[in-house]
Amino acid sequence: MLAVSYQLRDESLLNARKTSTLALGINCLSLVTGTVVGTWVAVPPTQERQEISSIVPILVGVGLGELIGFVLALIVIWISRE
């Protein structure tokens, strides 16, 4: 009986580790995407001089990327629990 409970615990820990790794990967990817989009908004590729006049669009992009990543990570965790 004890071996079965250890096996169930190990499987549960493995599933939790896989889910958390996937959620962390989604969150990091959305952070990078938010940073790229924020930088692109702050310094459009068509702009002649590549200089940043304000850091606010970059911070907004990072914030939006974090929020989107957080929501996607929660959805992944919620779906994998079923």
C-alpha distances in whole Angstrom, upper triangle without the diagonal:
4,5,5,7,9,10,11,13,14,16,17,19,20,21,23,25,26,27,29,31,32,33,35,36,38,39,41,42,44,45,47,48,49,51,53,54,55,57,59,60,61,63,64,64,68,69,71,70,67,67,64,66,63,60,59,58,56,54,54,52,50,49,49,47,44,44,44,41,39,39,38,35,34,35,32,30,30,30,27,25,26
4,5,5,6,9,10,11,12,14,15,17,18,20,21,23,25,26,27,29,30,32,33,35,36,37,39,41,42,43,45,47,48,49,51,52,53,55,57,58,59,61,62,62,66,67,70,68,65,64,62,64,61,57,57,56,54,52,52,51,48,47,47,45,42,42,42,39,37,38,37,34,33,34,32,29,29,30,27,25,26
4,5,5,6,9,10,10,12,14,15,16,18,20,21,23,24,26,27,29,30,31,33,35,36,37,39,41,42,43,45,46,48,49,51,52,54,55,57,58,60,60,61,64,65,68,67,63,63,61,63,60,56,56,55,53,51,51,50,47,46,46,44,41,42,41,38,37,37,36,33,32,33,30,28,29,29,25,24,25
4,5,5,6,9,10,11,12,14,15,17,18,20,21,23,24,26,27,29,30,32,33,35,36,38,39,41,42,44,45,47,48,49,51,53,54,55,57,58,59,59,63,64,67,66,62,62,60,62,59,55,55,54,51,50,50,48,45,45,45,42,40,40,39,36,35,35,34,31,30,30,28,25,26,26,23,21,22
4,5,5,6,9,10,10,12,14,15,16,18,20,21,22,24,26,27,28,30,32,33,34,36,37,39,41,42,43,45,47,48,49,51,52,53,55,57,57,58,61,62,65,64,60,60,58,60,57,53,52,52,49,47,47,46,43,42,42,40,38,38,37,34,33,33,32,29,28,29,26,23,24,25,21,19,20
4,5,5,6,9,10,10,12,14,15,16,18,20,21,22,24,26,27,28,30,31,33,34,36,37,39,40,42,43,45,46,47,49,51,52,53,55,56,56,60,61,63,62,58,58,56,58,55,51,51,50,48,46,46,45,42,41,41,39,36,37,37,33,32,33,31,28,28,29,26,23,25,25,21,20,21
4,5,5,6,9,10,11,12,14,15,17,18,20,21,23,24,26,27,29,30,32,33,35,36,38,39,41,42,44,45,46,48,49,51,52,54,54,55,58,59,62,61,57,57,55,57,55,51,50,50,47,45,46,44,41,41,41,38,36,36,35,32,31,32,30,27,27,27,24,22,23,23,20,18,20
4,5,5,6,9,10,11,12,14,15,16,18,20,21,22,24,26,27,28,30,32,33,34,36,38,39,41,42,43,45,47,48,49,51,52,53,53,57,58,61,60,56,56,54,56,53,49,49,48,45,44,43,42,39,39,38,36,34,34,33,30,29,29,28,25,24,24,22,19,20,20,17,15,16
4,5,5,6,9,10,10,12,14,15,16,18,20,21,22,24,26,27,28,30,32,33,34,36,37,39,41,42,43,45,46,47,49,51,51,52,55,56,59,58,54,54,52,54,51,47,46,46,43,41,41,40,37,36,37,34,32,32,32,29,27,28,27,23,23,24,21,18,20,20,17,15,17
4,5,5,6,9,10,10,12,14,15,16,18,20,21,22,24,26,27,28,30,31,33,35,36,37,39,40,42,43,45,46,48,49,50,50,54,55,57,56,53,53,50,53,50,46,46,45,42,41,41,39,36,36,36,33,31,32,31,28,27,28,26,23,23,24,21,18,20,20,17,16,18
4,5,5,6,9,10,11,12,14,15,17,18,20,21,23,24,26,27,29,30,32,33,35,36,38,39,40,42,43,45,46,48,48,49,52,53,56,55,52,52,50,52,49,45,45,44,41,40,40,38,35,35,35,32,30,30,29,26,25,26,24,21,21,21,18,16,18,17,14,13,15
4,5,5,6,9,10,11,12,14,15,16,18,20,21,22,24,26,27,28,30,32,33,35,36,37,39,41,42,43,45,46,47,48,51,52,55,54,50,50,48,50,47,43,43,42,39,38,37,36,33,33,32,30,28,28,27,24,23,23,22,19,18,19,16,14,15,15,12,11,13
4,5,5,6,9,10,10,12,14,15,16,18,20,21,22,24,26,27,28,30,31,33,34,36,37,39,40,42,43,45,45,46,49,50,53,52,48,48,46,48,45,41,41,40,37,36,36,34,31,31,31,29,26,27,26,23,22,23,21,18,18,19,17,14,16,17,13,13,16
4,5,5,6,9,10,11,12,14,15,17,19,20,21,23,24,26,27,29,30,32,33,35,36,38,39,41,42,43,44,44,48,49,51,50,47,47,45,47,45,41,40,39,37,35,36,34,31,31,31,28,26,27,26,23,22,23,21,18,18,19,16,14,16,16,12,13,15
4,5,5,6,9,10,11,12,14,15,17,18,20,21,23,24,26,27,29,30,32,33,34,36,37,39,40,42,42,43,46,47,50,50,46,46,44,46,43,40,39,38,35,34,34,32,29,29,29,26,24,24,23,20,19,20,18,15,15,16,12,10,13,12,9,9,12
4,5,5,6,8,10,10,12,14,15,16,18,20,21,22,24,26,27,28,30,31,32,34,36,37,39,40,41,42,45,46,49,48,44,44,42,44,41,37,36,36,33,31,31,30,27,27,26,24,22,22,21,18,17,18,16,13,13,14,12,9,12,12,9,9,12
4,5,5,6,9,10,10,12,14,15,16,18,20,21,22,24,25,27,29,30,31,33,34,36,37,39,39,40,44,44,47,46,42,42,40,42,40,36,35,34,32,30,31,29,26,26,26,23,21,22,21,18,17,19,17,13,15,16,13,11,14,15,12,12,16
4,6,5,6,9,10,11,12,14,15,17,18,20,21,23,24,26,27,29,30,32,33,35,36,37,38,38,42,43,46,45,41,41,39,42,39,36,35,34,31,30,30,28,25,26,25,22,21,21,20,17,17,18,15,12,14,14,11,10,13,13,10,12,14
4,5,5,6,9,10,11,12,14,15,17,18,20,21,22,24,26,27,28,30,31,33,34,36,36,37,40,42,44,44,40,40,38,40,37,34,33,32,29,28,28,26,23,23,23,20,18,19,17,14,14,14,12,9,10,11,7,6,10,10,7,9,12
4,5,5,6,8,10,10,12,14,15,16,18,20,21,22,24,25,27,28,30,31,33,34,35,36,39,40,43,42,38,38,36,38,35,31,31,30,27,26,26,24,21,21,21,18,16,17,16,13,12,14,12,8,10,12,9,8,11,12,10,11,15
4,5,5,6,9,10,11,12,14,15,17,18,20,21,23,24,26,27,29,30,31,33,34,34,38,38,41,40,36,36,34,37,34,31,30,29,26,25,26,23,21,21,21,18,16,18,17,13,13,15,13,10,12,14,11,10,14,14,12,14,17
4,5,5,6,9,10,11,12,14,16,16,18,20,21,22,24,26,27,28,30,31,32,32,36,37,40,39,35,36,34,36,33,30,30,28,25,25,24,22,20,20,19,16,15,16,15,11,12,13,10,8,11,11,8,9,12,12,10,13,16
4,5,5,6,9,10,11,12,14,15,16,18,20,21,22,24,26,27,28,30,31,31,35,36,39,38,34,34,32,34,31,28,27,26,23,22,22,20,17,17,17,14,12,13,12,8,8,10,8,4,7,9,7,7,11,11,10,13,16
4,5,5,6,9,10,10,12,14,15,17,18,20,21,23,24,26,27,28,29,30,34,34,37,36,32,32,30,32,29,26,25,24,21,20,21,18,16,16,16,13,11,13,12,9,9,12,10,7,10,12,10,10,14,15,14,16,19
4,5,5,6,9,10,11,12,14,15,17,18,20,21,22,24,26,27,27,28,31,32,35,34,31,31,29,31,29,26,25,24,21,20,21,18,16,17,16,13,12,14,13,9,11,13,10,9,12,13,11,12,16,16,15,18,20
4,6,5,6,9,10,10,12,14,15,16,18,20,21,22,24,25,26,26,30,31,34,33,30,30,28,30,28,24,24,22,19,19,19,16,14,15,14,10,10,11,9,6,8,10,7,6,10,11,9,11,14,14,14,17,19
4,5,5,6,9,10,10,12,14,15,16,18,20,21,22,24,25,26,29,30,33,32,28,28,26,28,25,22,21,19,17,16,16,14,11,12,11,8,7,9,8,4,6,9,8,6,10,12,11,12,15,16,16,18,21
4,5,5,6,9,10,11,12,14,15,17,18,20,21,22,23,24,28,28,31,30,26,26,24,26,24,20,20,19,16,15,16,13,11,12,12,9,8,11,11,7,10,12,11,10,14,15,14,15,18,19,19,21,24
4,5,5,6,9,10,11,12,14,15,16,18,20,21,21,22,25,26,29,28,25,25,23,26,24,21,21,18,16,16,16,13,11,13,12,9,9,12,10,8,11,13,11,11,15,15,14,16,19,19,19,22,24
4,5,5,6,8,10,10,12,14,15,16,18,20,20,21,24,25,28,28,24,24,22,24,22,19,18,16,14,13,13,10,8,10,9,5,6,9,7,5,9,10,9,10,13,14,14,16,18,19,20,22,24
4,5,5,6,9,10,10,12,14,15,16,18,19,20,24,24,27,26,22,22,20,22,19,16,16,14,11,11,11,8,6,8,8,5,5,9,9,7,10,12,12,12,15,17,16,18,21,22,22,24,27
4,5,5,6,9,10,11,12,14,15,16,17,18,22,22,25,24,20,20,18,21,19,16,16,14,11,12,13,9,8,11,11,7,9,12,12,10,13,15,14,15,18,19,19,21,23,24,24,27,29
4,5,5,6,8,10,10,12,14,15,15,16,20,21,23,23,20,20,18,21,19,16,16,13,11,12,12,8,8,11,10,6,9,12,10,10,13,15,13,15,18,18,18,21,23,23,24,27,29
4,5,5,6,8,10,10,12,14,15,16,20,20,23,22,19,19,16,18,16,13,13,10,8,9,8,5,5,7,6,4,7,10,9,9,12,14,14,15,18,19,19,21,23,24,25,28,30
4,6,5,6,8,10,10,12,13,15,18,18,21,20,16,16,14,16,14,11,11,9,6,8,9,6,5,9,9,7,10,12,12,12,15,17,17,18,21,22,22,24,26,27,28,30,33
4,5,5,6,9,10,10,11,12,15,16,19,18,15,15,13,16,15,13,13,11,8,11,11,8,8,12,11,10,12,15,14,14,17,19,18,20,23,23,23,26,28,28,29,32,34
4,5,5,6,9,10,10,11,14,15,18,18,15,16,14,16,14,13,12,9,8,10,9,6,8,11,10,9,12,14,13,14,17,18,18,20,22,23,23,26,28,28,29,32,34
4,5,5,6,9,10,12,15,15,18,17,14,14,11,13,11,9,9,5,4,7,7,4,7,9,9,9,12,14,14,15,18,19,19,21,23,24,25,27,29,30,31,33,35
4,5,5,6,8,10,13,12,15,14,11,11,9,11,10,8,10,7,5,9,10,8,9,12,13,12,15,17,17,18,21,22,22,24,26,27,28,30,32,32,33,36,38
4,5,5,5,7,10,10,13,13,11,11,10,13,12,12,12,9,8,12,12,9,12,15,14,14,17,19,18,19,22,23,23,25,27,28,28,31,32,33,34,37,39
4,6,6,9,11,11,14,14,12,12,10,11,10,10,10,6,8,11,10,8,12,14,13,14,17,18,18,19,22,23,23,25,27,28,29,31,33,33,35,37,39
4,6,10,11,10,13,12,10,9,6,7,7,7,8,6,6,10,10,10,12,14,15,15,18,19,20,21,24,25,25,27,29,30,31,33,35,36,37,39,41
4,6,8,7,10,9,6,7,6,8,9,10,12,9,9,13,14,12,15,17,17,18,20,22,22,23,26,27,27,29,32,32,33,35,37,38,39,41,43
4,5,5,9,10,8,10,10,12,13,13,14,11,12,16,15,14,16,19,18,18,22,23,22,24,27,28,27,30,32,32,33,36,37,37,39,42,43
4,5,8,9,8,11,12,14,16,16,18,15,15,18,18,16,19,22,21,20,24,25,24,25,29,29,29,31,34,34,34,37,38,38,40,42,44
4,6,9,9,12,13,15,17,18,19,17,17,21,21,19,22,24,23,23,27,28,27,28,32,32,32,34,37,37,37,40,41,41,43,46,47
4,6,6,9,10,12,14,16,18,15,16,20,20,19,21,24,23,24,27,28,28,29,32,33,33,35,37,38,38,41,43,43,44,47,49
4,6,9,12,13,16,18,20,18,19,23,23,22,24,27,27,27,30,32,31,32,35,36,36,38,41,41,42,44,46,46,47,50,52
4,6,9,11,14,16,18,17,17,21,22,21,23,26,26,26,29,31,31,32,35,36,36,37,40,41,41,44,46,46,47,50,52
4,7,10,12,13,16,15,14,18,19,18,20,23,23,23,26,28,28,28,31,33,33,34,37,38,38,40,42,43,44,46,48
4,6,9,11,14,13,13,16,18,17,19,21,22,23,25,27,27,28,31,32,33,34,37,38,38,40,42,43,44,46,49
4,6,7,10,10,10,12,14,14,16,18,19,20,22,24,25,25,28,30,30,31,34,35,36,37,39,40,42,44,46
4,7,9,10,11,13,14,15,17,19,20,21,23,25,26,27,29,31,32,33,35,36,37,39,41,42,43,45,48
4,6,7,8,10,11,13,14,15,17,18,20,22,23,24,26,28,29,30,32,33,35,36,38,39,41,42,45
4,6,5,6,9,10,11,12,14,15,17,19,20,21,23,25,26,27,29,30,31,33,35,36,37,39,42
4,5,5,6,9,10,10,12,14,15,16,18,20,21,23,24,25,27,29,30,31,33,34,36,37,40
4,5,5,6,9,10,10,12,14,15,16,18,20,21,22,24,26,27,28,30,31,33,34,36,38
4,5,5,6,9,10,10,12,14,15,16,18,20,21,22,24,26,27,28,30,31,32,34,37
4,5,5,6,9,10,10,12,14,15,16,18,20,21,22,24,25,27,28,30,31,33,35
4,5,5,6,8,10,11,12,14,15,17,18,20,21,23,24,26,27,29,30,32,34
4,5,5,6,9,10,10,12,14,15,16,18,20,21,22,24,26,27,28,30,32
4,6,5,6,9,10,10,12,14,15,16,18,20,21,22,24,25,27,28,31
4,5,5,6,9,10,10,12,14,15,17,18,20,21,23,24,26,27,30
4,5,5,6,8,10,11,12,14,15,17,18,20,21,23,24,26,28
4,5,5,6,8,10,10,12,14,15,16,18,20,21,22,24,26
4,6,5,6,9,10,10,12,14,15,16,18,20,21,22,25
4,5,5,6,9,10,11,12,14,15,16,18,20,21,24
4,5,5,6,9,10,11,12,14,15,16,18,20,22
4,5,5,6,9,10,10,12,14,15,16,18,21
4,5,5,6,9,10,11,12,14,15,17,19
4,5,5,6,9,10,10,12,14,16,17
4,5,5,6,9,10,10,12,14,16
4,5,5,6,9,10,11,12,15
4,5,5,6,9,10,11,13
4,5,5,6,8,10,11
4,5,5,6,9,11
4,6,5,6,9
4,6,5,7
4,6,6
4,5
4
